[in-house]
């Protein structure tokens, strides 16, 4: 049915959004320490600072670059995360901002029996 009414709404144009900030999920700030190891052995035991995380990814800061596409292991206290480097950007400070897509999260991995961990 047409009631002869028309409504015009002038929505503001969205601000330009950087491609790295177009997220599907909410990100939480998470100032925590971690250890990053590249599973291809190109980087082992790198100290990292977690900047933020979501249910499927995280952003870290590292002192050296790790190539995009590299599978990694991230140790955070008692937890173990397996994932892949999605991007690595050199910052003006000389550090590197790294995006990780998480694949597997093992909570309390330090409680896995030794015979399982060795398998």
Secondary structure, 3 states (H helix, E strand, C coil): CCCCCCCCCCCCCCCCCCHHHCCCCCCEEEEEEEEEEECCCCCCCEEEEEEEECCCEEEEEECCCCCCCCEEEEEECCEEEEEEEEEEEECCCCCEEEEEEEEEEECCHHHCCHHHHCC
